[in-house]
Amino acid sequence: MFGFLNNNKTRFVLFQIIAVLIVAFVAYYAVSNLNYNIDRLGIRSGFGFLDIRAGFDIAEHLIAYTADSSNLDAFYVGLINTITVSIIGIIFASVLGIIIGIARLSSNYLVSKLAEIYVEIFRNIPILLQILFWYNLMLISLPSPRNSFEFFNVVFFNLRGVYFPKPILESGFYWVMVAFLLGVFISFFIKWFFNKKHDSTGIKQRTWDYHLLSLLGLPLGVYFIFGSPVYFDYPNLQGFNFRGGLFFSPEFLALVLALSIYTATYISEAIRAGIESVDKGQKEAALAMGLTQAQTLKFVLLPQALRVAIPPIINQYLNLTKNSSLAAAIGYADLVGVFSGTVLNQVGQAIEIILMTMAVYLTLSLLISLGLNLFNYKIRIKGLNQ
Amino acid sequence: MSKLLKLSIALLLAIGNLSVQADTLSNVQAKGSLNCGVTTGLAGFSAVDKHHKWVGLDVDLCRAVAAATLGDSEKVKYIPLTAKERFIALQSGEIDVLSRVTTWTLTRDASLGLNFAGVNYYDGQGFMVKKDLGIKDASELDGATFCVNKGTTTELNLADYAQEQGFRYNTSMTDTIAQTKSNFEAGRCDALTTDQSRLYALKTTLKDPSSAIVLPNVISKEPLGPVVRQGDDKWFNVVRWTLNAMITAEELGVTSATVDKPSNNSEVNRLLGNAGTMGEYLGLDKKWSYNIIKQVGNYSESFERNIGVNTPINITRGLNALWKDGGILYSPPFR
């Protein structure tokens, strides 16, 4: 009767079906059980809470937000703060990681040893402790607003954060941006034109001055023609705190610092692994063929090294984004802090809020992964799989 | 976060508890101990003392419920919770009663599947500032940065107050009370705002308590009380009348020292189970309130032991005096 089980293929399909059924049952059970519990306990459910007035303030918001805004606005504020921290963290971590990775391969003993010590220390301390360390260090060592560290009387650094002059763009600045875009376009044209000339005549011509002129000269010219359409809003001390200007809180600084320093260790290792994966003979051959050091790096070593380094670096970018949720530990207003912190407590709908938060992190991770996979696809060895 | 997630999943998969949860009293008596949600540490209300024992006004309520239901005030398992974990812990059945300086509001009462069983402390939100700022009144706080405990009514009251006064302000949000305090001490903010009772408690734990002052302004009503799950009226009655027993005992002058003395007062006899069948109505034994008063004491004893004028926290009874002494503490009669 169960003879069909002896068929390998049938059995394979059968087990798959059973597995799917079990998963479906558990999911169905969890959801119906949840609905039952929520009904029984008289807990409010649904997403109606998103439209309700939030009623609390958030210190750091990049979009317009007051206590009168809705919970959905609070969600956006948190989301944008999370993305900001992640992007800035990724930029700093990458720069630092590349420098450290190359430093580790330096023939200078001191430089490579220092880089190694850096990696070993910061890679092996849990990220949460590092965040708390930098934050508390700032709280202990920074002065009060009245005794701020001053830089040229325009940048101020104190316990409440760092304050920069904030550029306010007037309408004329629109044309400066147009000019810059035009400059980029011209720059591409110059490159295309001289490459073509190089191909047909073999003459290599100096081009950086043309690029400089189109990328920098053109926008600057327009900027002055429109009479410098930018002015600055300077921070100034009023009562308890500085007002005006662009402001970053100590929580933000500590978070970016800790995330960058921590993630940079992993990125540097990925870079080092990538460079070391390229056989020494490749470099020697390139040099023997008369390529300069810079050309060797650009045309021979980096294209091969990046191919090895990019996949682990993608993972580190994902980790950094997810680790940014530890912001809640020091009270930075990220998605976890604002949405699954304050909003959750004010409306009490844990399931909906936690689900939304998880969906956001999943989406962010998938987006980063997609972007870098596309990049990875672009720099792959072409022609191998065709 | 991981704890929050764990509790949410518990809510999602609360299978085993379903049938038992509906009857918390039998459940507590069957397992022989009470799970009580308290703060992560707030002097005077729920904190661990130097003998590693939980003490405080809110802890005394947990102990009283244990004395009433289990006959032993020590049979309590204390579960420290942050502000944002507390309601989920109660909803998911992780705790049987929440006694954690929780403000009774309409939203919480009506939309979270919870019931407030009474008020064990009438509070109001206030401000603490460093003395050297020279501030005497909250109206001078325009432009200040405030240290706030995240996930509390405090955040909402502060926003309302600032809007009303036309203040511009900044906040520094923290998860635990300890961190709110250390941020205030480090100067991360100009003023710390929370319930006044808590301000006094925090002030005593500052490195230099005399460096800060609590401003006289009270910007909100904060009735704090024990919370239970909605839909379990029997358990709700037990917790409510445990609190009422402590208040009534003070009113009748019954203390842990005099509880064994015979009395001619018939209400005292009803309270102590010598007459009537009060315990039976609540599903408890005759000695339920005797055990509360004998082991924990009446409201006044609990208050003076934990937060009264002879403690470092030094709070006068004020609103929390009995109705006949000028306060608003009032228990329905034991009849």
Chai-1 contact restraints between the chains, C-beta under 6 A:
chainA,res_idxA,chainB,res_idxB,connection_type,confidence,min_distance_angstrom,max_distance_angstrom,comment,restraint_id
A,A30,B,L12,contact,1.0,0.0,6.0,A-B,restraint_1
A,L34,B,L12,contact,1.0,0.0,6.0,A-B,restraint_2
A,N37,B,A14,contact,1.0,0.0,6.0,A-B,restraint_3
A,L41,B,Q91,contact,1.0,0.0,6.0,A-B,restraint_4
A,L41,B,G113,contact,1.0,0.0,6.0,A-B,restraint_5
A,G42,B,G113,contact,1.0,0.0,6.0,A-B,restraint_6
A,G42,B,Q230,contact,1.0,0.0,6.0,A-B,restraint_7
A,I43,B,G113,contact,1.0,0.0,6.0,A-B,restraint_8
A,R44,B,S111,contact,1.0,0.0,6.0,A-B,restraint_9
A,G55,B,L156,contact,1.0,0.0,6.0,A-B,restraint_10
A,G55,B,A159,contact,1.0,0.0,6.0,A-B,restraint_11
A,F56,B,E155,contact,1.0,0.0,6.0,A-B,restraint_12
A,F56,B,L156,contact,1.0,0.0,6.0,A-B,restraint_13
A,F56,B,A159,contact,1.0,0.0,6.0,A-B,restraint_14
A,D57,B,A159,contact,1.0,0.0,6.0,A-B,restraint_15
A,A59,B,N170,contact,1.0,0.0,6.0,A-B,restraint_16
A,A59,B,T171,contact,1.0,0.0,6.0,A-B,restraint_17
A,A67,B,A159,contact,1.0,0.0,6.0,A-B,restraint_18
A,L139,B,A186,contact,1.0,0.0,6.0,A-B,restraint_19
A,L139,B,R188,contact,1.0,0.0,6.0,A-B,restraint_20
A,S144,B,G187,contact,1.0,0.0,6.0,A-B,restraint_21
A,L159,B,G187,contact,1.0,0.0,6.0,A-B,restraint_22
A,L159,B,R188,contact,1.0,0.0,6.0,A-B,restraint_23
A,R160,B,T145,contact,1.0,0.0,6.0,A-B,restraint_24
A,G239,B,G143,contact,1.0,0.0,6.0,A-B,restraint_25
A,F240,B,G143,contact,1.0,0.0,6.0,A-B,restraint_26
A,F240,B,A144,contact,1.0,0.0,6.0,A-B,restraint_27
A,F240,B,D190,contact,1.0,0.0,6.0,A-B,restraint_28
A,N241,B,G143,contact,1.0,0.0,6.0,A-B,restraint_29
A,G331,B,M173,contact,1.0,0.0,6.0,A-B,restraint_30
A,G331,B,T174,contact,1.0,0.0,6.0,A-B,restraint_31
A,G341,B,K84,contact,1.0,0.0,6.0,A-B,restraint_32
A,G341,B,K150,contact,1.0,0.0,6.0,A-B,restraint_33
A,G341,B,G151,contact,1.0,0.0,6.0,A-B,restraint_34
A,T342,B,K150,contact,1.0,0.0,6.0,A-B,restraint_35
A,T342,B,G151,contact,1.0,0.0,6.0,A-B,restraint_36
A,L344,B,K84,contact,1.0,0.0,6.0,A-B,restraint_37
A,N345,B,K84,contact,1.0,0.0,6.0,A-B,restraint_38
A,N345,B,G151,contact,1.0,0.0,6.0,A-B,restraint_39
A,G348,B,F87,contact,1.0,0.0,6.0,A-B,restraint_40
A,G348,B,L112,contact,1.0,0.0,6.0,A-B,restraint_41
A,A350,B,S8,contact,1.0,0.0,6.0,A-B,restraint_42
A,A350,B,I88,contact,1.0,0.0,6.0,A-B,restraint_43
A,I354,B,S8,contact,1.0,0.0,6.0,A-B,restraint_44
